[in-house]
Amino acid sequence: MNGMQKRKQPPQHRGTLSPLDFAVTKHAQGTMETVKEAIAHNQTLLAFQPIMRSDALGQVGFYEGLIRVLDAINNLQNTKIQLEQSKFIRENEIATLSYQLQQAEQDYDRKKQLYEKDIHRNHYLLRCFTHPARLRKGRFRAFNGGSSG
């Protein structure tokens, strides 16, 4: 035998597969399901590959269309990007809400001051118009029943 001996294969039982055959078969069984899921969730890319002519060097004979199914690594990368975008959007929303809250507080403070000034002014005017000395002199007809002085 030329120094090379044929290795003995372990005995195969009917209906059993080698570990490699099992892995290949298992992978092939899930392929169509993976493709269906990828298409349903828009996880595919369309690519065109030039096929060169053998009789004319450097010339493209045709383009072969390929569909690439994005794998789990691409999904994880996309998830990371989406999380970063979502974080940025949330931070922007928080900044906008903080600004709006600050504006509302300032607006409230301004209105409160104006309201308090208006109350003091109305109280002052009410005291002036209803002061007994002024009412006796008849200067304010509306407050003393229309008599004139």
CNS distance restraints for C-alpha pairs under 8 A (distance, minus, plus):
assign (resid   1 and name CA) (resid   5 and name CA) 6.65 0.50 0.50
assign (resid  12 and name CA) (resid  16 and name CA) 6.78 0.50 0.50
assign (resid  12 and name CA) (resid  17 and name CA) 7.74 0.50 0.50
assign (resid  17 and name CA) (resid  21 and name CA) 5.75 0.50 0.50
assign (resid  17 and name CA) (resid  22 and name CA) 5.65 0.50 0.50
assign (resid  18 and name CA) (resid  22 and name CA) 6.02 0.50 0.50
assign (resid  19 and name CA) (resid  23 and name CA) 6.16 0.50 0.50
assign (resid  20 and name CA) (resid  24 and name CA) 6.20 0.50 0.50
assign (resid  21 and name CA) (resid  25 and name CA) 6.01 0.50 0.50
assign (resid  22 and name CA) (resid  26 and name CA) 6.00 0.50 0.50
assign (resid  23 and name CA) (resid  27 and name CA) 6.07 0.50 0.50
assign (resid  24 and name CA) (resid  28 and name CA) 6.13 0.50 0.50
assign (resid  25 and name CA) (resid  29 and name CA) 6.18 0.50 0.50
assign (resid  26 and name CA) (resid  30 and name CA) 6.70 0.50 0.50
assign (resid  27 and name CA) (resid  31 and name CA) 6.40 0.50 0.50
assign (resid  28 and name CA) (resid  32 and name CA) 7.85 0.50 0.50
assign (resid  30 and name CA) (resid  34 and name CA) 6.07 0.50 0.50
assign (resid  31 and name CA) (resid  35 and name CA) 6.20 0.50 0.50
assign (resid  32 and name CA) (resid  36 and name CA) 6.12 0.50 0.50
assign (resid  33 and name CA) (resid  37 and name CA) 6.16 0.50 0.50
assign (resid  34 and name CA) (resid  38 and name CA) 6.09 0.50 0.50
assign (resid  35 and name CA) (resid  39 and name CA) 6.16 0.50 0.50
assign (resid  35 and name CA) (resid  69 and name CA) 6.71 0.50 0.50
assign (resid  36 and name CA) (resid  40 and name CA) 6.10 0.50 0.50
assign (resid  37 and name CA) (resid  41 and name CA) 6.15 0.50 0.50
assign (resid  38 and name CA) (resid  42 and name CA) 5.92 0.50 0.50
assign (resid  38 and name CA) (resid  43 and name CA) 4.63 0.50 0.50
assign (resid  38 and name CA) (resid  44 and name CA) 6.14 0.50 0.50
assign (resid  38 and name CA) (resid  69 and name CA) 6.30 0.50 0.50
assign (resid  38 and name CA) (resid  70 and name CA) 7.22 0.50 0.50
assign (resid  39 and name CA) (resid  43 and name CA) 6.02 0.50 0.50
assign (resid  39 and name CA) (resid  44 and name CA) 6.28 0.50 0.50
assign (resid  43 and name CA) (resid  69 and name CA) 6.22 0.50 0.50
assign (resid  43 and name CA) (resid  70 and name CA) 5.45 0.50 0.50
assign (resid  44 and name CA) (resid  67 and name CA) 6.45 0.50 0.50
assign (resid  44 and name CA) (resid  68 and name CA) 5.43 0.50 0.50
assign (resid  44 and name CA) (resid  69 and name CA) 4.62 0.50 0.50
assign (resid  44 and name CA) (resid  70 and name CA) 5.65 0.50 0.50
assign (resid  45 and name CA) (resid  67 and name CA) 5.60 0.50 0.50
assign (resid  45 and name CA) (resid  68 and name CA) 4.98 0.50 0.50
assign (resid  45 and name CA) (resid  69 and name CA) 6.61 0.50 0.50
assign (resid  45 and name CA) (resid  70 and name CA) 7.39 0.50 0.50
assign (resid  46 and name CA) (resid  65 and name CA) 7.04 0.50 0.50
assign (resid  46 and name CA) (resid  66 and name CA) 5.83 0.50 0.50
assign (resid  46 and name CA) (resid  67 and name CA) 4.70 0.50 0.50
assign (resid  46 and name CA) (resid  68 and name CA) 6.34 0.50 0.50
assign (resid  47 and name CA) (resid  65 and name CA) 5.87 0.50 0.50
assign (resid  47 and name CA) (resid  66 and name CA) 5.10 0.50 0.50
assign (resid  47 and name CA) (resid  67 and name CA) 6.22 0.50 0.50
assign (resid  47 and name CA) (resid  68 and name CA) 7.31 0.50 0.50
assign (resid  48 and name CA) (resid  63 and name CA) 5.84 0.50 0.50
assign (resid  48 and name CA) (resid  64 and name CA) 5.50 0.50 0.50
assign (resid  48 and name CA) (resid  65 and name CA) 4.58 0.50 0.50
assign (resid  48 and name CA) (resid  66 and name CA) 6.00 0.50 0.50
assign (resid  49 and name CA) (resid  63 and name CA) 5.38 0.50 0.50
assign (resid  49 and name CA) (resid  64 and name CA) 5.15 0.50 0.50
assign (resid  49 and name CA) (resid  65 and name CA) 6.48 0.50 0.50
assign (resid  49 and name CA) (resid  66 and name CA) 7.42 0.50 0.50
assign (resid  50 and name CA) (resid  60 and name CA) 6.13 0.50 0.50
assign (resid  50 and name CA) (resid  61 and name CA) 7.50 0.50 0.50
assign (resid  50 and name CA) (resid  62 and name CA) 6.06 0.50 0.50
assign (resid  50 and name CA) (resid  63 and name CA) 4.39 0.50 0.50
assign (resid  50 and name CA) (resid  64 and name CA) 6.24 0.50 0.50
assign (resid  51 and name CA) (resid  60 and name CA) 5.81 0.50 0.50
assign (resid  51 and name CA) (resid  61 and name CA) 5.68 0.50 0.50
assign (resid  51 and name CA) (resid  62 and name CA) 5.41 0.50 0.50
assign (resid  51 and name CA) (resid  63 and name CA) 5.63 0.50 0.50
assign (resid  51 and name CA) (resid  64 and name CA) 6.67 0.50 0.50
assign (resid  52 and name CA) (resid  57 and name CA) 7.45 0.50 0.50
assign (resid  52 and name CA) (resid  58 and name CA) 6.83 0.50 0.50
assign (resid  52 and name CA) (resid  59 and name CA) 5.85 0.50 0.50
assign (resid  52 and name CA) (resid  60 and name CA) 4.39 0.50 0.50
assign (resid  52 and name CA) (resid  61 and name CA) 5.13 0.50 0.50
assign (resid  52 and name CA) (resid  62 and name CA) 7.15 0.50 0.50
assign (resid  53 and name CA) (resid  57 and name CA) 6.43 0.50 0.50
assign (resid  53 and name CA) (resid  58 and name CA) 7.45 0.50 0.50
assign (resid  53 and name CA) (resid  59 and name CA) 5.89 0.50 0.50
assign (resid  53 and name CA) (resid  60 and name CA) 5.76 0.50 0.50
assign (resid  53 and name CA) (resid  61 and name CA) 4.80 0.50 0.50
assign (resid  70 and name CA) (resid  74 and name CA) 5.94 0.50 0.50
assign (resid  70 and name CA) (resid  75 and name CA) 7.13 0.50 0.50
assign (resid  71 and name CA) (resid  75 and name CA) 6.41 0.50 0.50
assign (resid  72 and name CA) (resid  76 and name CA) 6.11 0.50 0.50
assign (resid  73 and name CA) (resid  77 and name CA) 6.18 0.50 0.50
assign (resid  74 and name CA) (resid  78 and name CA) 6.01 0.50 0.50
assign (resid  75 and name CA) (resid  79 and name CA) 5.99 0.50 0.50
assign (resid  76 and name CA) (resid  80 and name CA) 6.14 0.50 0.50
assign (resid  77 and name CA) (resid  81 and name CA) 6.25 0.50 0.50
assign (resid  78 and name CA) (resid  82 and name CA) 6.01 0.50 0.50
assign (resid  79 and name CA) (resid  83 and name CA) 6.05 0.50 0.50
assign (resid  80 and name CA) (resid  84 and name CA) 6.23 0.50 0.50
assign (resid  81 and name CA) (resid  85 and name CA) 6.14 0.50 0.50
assign (resid  82 and name CA) (resid  86 and name CA) 5.97 0.50 0.50
assign (resid  83 and name CA) (resid  87 and name CA) 6.01 0.50 0.50
assign (resid  84 and name CA) (resid  88 and name CA) 6.20 0.50 0.50
assign (resid  85 and name CA) (resid  89 and name CA) 6.16 0.50 0.50
assign (resid  86 and name CA) (resid  90 and name CA) 6.12 0.50 0.50
assign (resid  87 and name CA) (resid  91 and name CA) 6.12 0.50 0.50
assign (resid  88 and name CA) (resid  92 and name CA) 6.14 0.50 0.50
assign (resid  89 and name CA) (resid  93 and name CA) 6.16 0.50 0.50
assign (resid  90 and name CA) (resid  94 and name CA) 6.12 0.50 0.50
assign (resid  91 and name CA) (resid  95 and name CA) 6.20 0.50 0.50
assign (resid  92 and name CA) (resid  96 and name CA) 6.17 0.50 0.50
assign (resid  93 and name CA) (resid  97 and name CA) 6.06 0.50 0.50
assign (resid  94 and name CA) (resid  98 and name CA) 6.00 0.50 0.50
assign (resid  95 and name CA) (resid  99 and name CA) 6.19 0.50 0.50
assign (resid  96 and name CA) (resid 100 and name CA) 6.18 0.50 0.50
assign (resid  97 and name CA) (resid 101 and name CA) 5.98 0.50 0.50
assign (resid  98 and name CA) (resid 102 and name CA) 6.12 0.50 0.50
assign (resid  99 and name CA) (resid 103 and name CA) 6.17 0.50 0.50
assign (resid 100 and name CA) (resid 104 and name CA) 6.09 0.50 0.50
assign (resid 101 and name CA) (resid 105 and name CA) 6.17 0.50 0.50
assign (resid 102 and name CA) (resid 106 and name CA) 6.24 0.50 0.50
assign (resid 103 and name CA) (resid 107 and name CA) 6.06 0.50 0.50
assign (resid 104 and name CA) (resid 108 and name CA) 6.01 0.50 0.50
assign (resid 105 and name CA) (resid 109 and name CA) 6.15 0.50 0.50
assign (resid 106 and name CA) (resid 110 and name CA) 6.19 0.50 0.50
assign (resid 107 and name CA) (resid 111 and name CA) 6.17 0.50 0.50
assign (resid 108 and name CA) (resid 112 and name CA) 5.99 0.50 0.50
assign (resid 109 and name CA) (resid 113 and name CA) 6.21 0.50 0.50
assign (resid 110 and name CA) (resid 114 and name CA) 6.25 0.50 0.50
assign (resid 111 and name CA) (resid 115 and name CA) 5.96 0.50 0.50
assign (resid 112 and name CA) (resid 116 and name CA) 6.11 0.50 0.50
assign (resid 113 and name CA) (resid 117 and name CA) 6.14 0.50 0.50
assign (resid 114 and name CA) (resid 118 and name CA) 6.03 0.50 0.50
assign (resid 115 and name CA) (resid 119 and name CA) 6.14 0.50 0.50
assign (resid 116 and name CA) (resid 120 and name CA) 6.25 0.50 0.50
assign (resid 117 and name CA) (resid 121 and name CA) 6.07 0.50 0.50
assign (resid 118 and name CA) (resid 122 and name CA) 5.99 0.50 0.50
assign (resid 119 and name CA) (resid 123 and name CA) 5.99 0.50 0.50
assign (resid 120 and name CA) (resid 124 and name CA) 6.06 0.50 0.50
assign (resid 121 and name CA) (resid 125 and name CA) 6.10 0.50 0.50
assign (resid 122 and name CA) (resid 126 and name CA) 5.93 0.50 0.50
assign (resid 123 and name CA) (resid 127 and name CA) 6.16 0.50 0.50
assign (resid 124 and name CA) (resid 128 and name CA) 6.16 0.50 0.50
assign (resid 125 and name CA) (resid 129 and name CA) 6.03 0.50 0.50
assign (resid 126 and name CA) (resid 130 and name CA) 5.98 0.50 0.50
assign (resid 127 and name CA) (resid 131 and name CA) 5.77 0.50 0.50
assign (resid 128 and name CA) (resid 134 and name CA) 7.94 0.50 0.50
assign (resid 129 and name CA) (resid 134 and name CA) 7.18 0.50 0.50
assign (resid 129 and name CA) (resid 135 and name CA) 7.64 0.50 0.50
assign (resid 129 and name CA) (resid 140 and name CA) 7.35 0.50 0.50
assign (resid 129 and name CA) (resid 143 and name CA) 7.47 0.50 0.50
assign (resid 130 and name CA) (resid 134 and name CA) 7.28 0.50 0.50
assign (resid 130 and name CA) (resid 135 and name CA) 6.64 0.50 0.50
assign (resid 130 and name CA) (resid 143 and name CA) 7.17 0.50 0.50
assign (resid 131 and name CA) (resid 135 and name CA) 6.40 0.50 0.50
assign (resid 132 and name CA) (resid 136 and name CA) 6.20 0.50 0.50
assign (resid 133 and name CA) (resid 137 and name CA) 6.53 0.50 0.50
assign (resid 134 and name CA) (resid 138 and name CA) 6.58 0.50 0.50
assign (resid 134 and name CA) (resid 139 and name CA) 6.34 0.50 0.50
assign (resid 134 and name CA) (resid 140 and name CA) 7.37 0.50 0.50
assign (resid 135 and name CA) (resid 139 and name CA) 6.64 0.50 0.50
assign (resid 135 and name CA) (resid 140 and name CA) 6.45 0.50 0.50
assign (resid 135 and name CA) (resid 143 and name CA) 6.97 0.50 0.50
assign (resid 135 and name CA) (resid 144 and name CA) 5.89 0.50 0.50
assign (resid 136 and name CA) (resid 144 and name CA) 7.86 0.50 0.50
assign (resid 137 and name CA) (resid 149 and name CA) 5.90 0.50 0.50
assign (resid 138 and name CA) (resid 144 and name CA) 6.70 0.50 0.50
assign (resid 138 and name CA) (resid 147 and name CA) 6.17 0.50 0.50
assign (resid 138 and name CA) (resid 148 and name CA) 5.08 0.50 0.50
assign (resid 138 and name CA) (resid 149 and name CA) 4.90 0.50 0.50
assign (resid 139 and name CA) (resid 148 and name CA) 6.86 0.50 0.50
assign (resid 139 and name CA) (resid 149 and name CA) 6.79 0.50 0.50
assign (resid 140 and name CA) (resid 144 and name CA) 6.48 0.50 0.50
assign (resid 140 and name CA) (resid 146 and name CA) 7.82 0.50 0.50
assign (resid 141 and name CA) (resid 145 and name CA) 5.98 0.50 0.50
assign (resid 141 and name CA) (resid 146 and name CA) 4.18 0.50 0.50
assign (resid 141 and name CA) (resid 147 and name CA) 5.90 0.50 0.50
assign (resid 141 and name CA) (resid 148 and name CA) 6.56 0.50 0.50
assign (resid 142 and name CA) (resid 146 and name CA) 5.83 0.50 0.50
